[in-house]
Amino acid sequence: MKFNTHMEAALSEARAAAKRGEVPVGAVVVDPAGVVVAAAGNRTRADNDPTAHAEILAIRSACRAAGSERLIGYALYVTLEPCAMCAAAIAAARIDRLYYGASDPKSGGVAQGARVFSHPQCHHVPQVFDGIAAAESEAMLKGFFTARR
């Protein structure tokens, strides 16, 4: 079976978020057949909602489309290592595979910081693949923050 990455779709969502003045993070959820069923970029400022991270929005949309709170067999592609809140949502949704781009030493919750999936109370651990399009994800984030300083 050939691996097909959907990170370009997540990067597109991140670019759109940046144009809206949001931190450029994008996410897409892919169903077991390999079809993108949900896509989102950060909307915390636009929605006045600190939980409106790209991952959360994409997971909510995918759950609505699936008619279930569980996304068994699904994959999530996100441009930045998920924070602890998003990692907990990924576990709660039972997402099978997580692919992310840039690591997040400041706020990451997967390989950095809280390491949610390593915690004994985590009830589901997805397969994790990091570094997918990391250079482009990192450059976009650095450019965004440099322009605001």
N, C-alpha and C positions, 0 to 999 in steps of 0.2 A: 504494500500500500504506500502511495506517495504522500508525503507530508505537504499540505497546503497551508501556508500561513495567511491569516486574515489581519495581520498587523497593519497593513496599509490602510485598511478601513478604519482601524482604531486611530492611526495617525491622522487621517482625514478629519475624524471627529475632534481630535486634539487641536488641529489647525483652526477649525471652525470655532472652538471654544476660545482660543486666543484672540480671534477677530472680535469676539463679543466682550473681550476684556476679562475673561475667566482664565484661571490657571490652565495651561494647555495639557489636559489629560483627556484621552479618549478611550472608549471601551466598546467592544462588540461581543455579543453572545452568539455562538454557533451551535445549531442543533446537531443531533447525532448523524444526520445525513450530510453535514458540512455546509448547511445553508445559514447565512447570517439572518437571525430572527429579531435582533435588537441591536441598536447602536445609540451611543450617547456621548456627549462631552460634558465636562463639568458645567454646572449651572448654579453653583452656590450663591453667587452674587445676583444673578438674574431672578432666581426664585426666592431670595432671602431665606435660604434653607441650608444650614451647615451640613446636612446629610445628603445634599444633592451632588454627590460625587458621581463621576462618570460610571463607575462600576455599579453603584446602587441604582442609578436610573436605568441602566441597561438590564440589570437583573430584574427590576420591577416590570419593565416592559416585556421581557422574555417570559416571565411567570404569567403575566396576563395573556400573552399569546399561547402559551402552553396550557392554560387553564389549571395551573398547579403551582404550589409554592416550592416544588422540587424540580430541579433541572437535571435529573439523572441522565448521564450520557452527553451532556452539553459541555462546551468549552467556553472560556472567557479569555479574550485577548485585551490587554490593557497596556497603555504606553508607559506607565509608571508602576513600580511596586505598590500594591495596595496597602493602605493604612490598616490599622487594627480594626476599625469599624467595618471597612470593606472586606477584609479577610474573614471576619466573623459572619458577614452576610454570605460570602462565597461558601463557607462551611454550612451555614443554615440552609442554603439552596441546594446543597449536595452536588455542586458543579464538579464534574469529573476531572477537568484539566484546566489549569491556569497558565497562560503564557503572558509574560510581561517583559517590557523593554528595559527602561532605566531602573537601577536600584535607587532606593530612597533612604540614605543614611539618617536623615533627620526625622522622617515620619513613617517610614516603612513598617509594616506589621507582619511581613512574611519571613524575610531573611535578616531583617534588622529589627531593632526595638523589641516589641512585644512577642514576635515570633508566634503568632496565634496558632498556627497549625502544629506547633511543637508542644503546645500546652496540653496537659493531661485532661482538661475539661473540654477540649475541642472534640466534637462528636463526629466530624467528617473531615478527612484530609484529602484534598485533590492532588493529582500529580502536578508538580510545579516545574515549569520550564522558564528560565530567566534569560535575559540578554538578547531577546528577539528585537532587532532594530534598535538596540540600546543607544547607539551613537546618535541616530536621528532624534530619538526621544529626548536624550540629554541635551542636545544642541537646541532643540525647540524650547525646552524649559529654561536653560541658561539665557537664551536670547530674550525670552519673555521677562525674566526677572531683571536682567541687565538694563533693559529699556525702561524699567520702572524705578531704577535707583538713581 
